[in-house]
Amino acid sequence: MEYIYAAMLLHKAGQKIDEASVKKVLESAGVKVDEARIKALVASLEGVDIEKAIETQAVAAPVAQAAPAASEGAKPEKKADKVKDKAEEKKSEEAAAAGLGSLFG
């Protein structure tokens, strides 16, 4: 993940994302550099409009909702509703993972 962060930092600073620049950023952060990973990252970002990818693929973090206050007339939550919520949550996580993967090719 630190390799991606290095590329994003260079992009945000308006610098060219090349092997030497990514390596310098990683070394400055104290990361043990893997040359193959740097080459793969730079190659996968070639021709990618990073700003556009960030805008279209950004996934907002799920917002925690407060539980509604229980009242005497409140009905217990049905089991089918719980299963449905878990299925929707899993789809959301898969969509987030797919969106992040498309950033690299």
Order of alpha helices (4+ residues) and beta strands (2+ residues): alpha-alpha-alpha-alpha-alpha
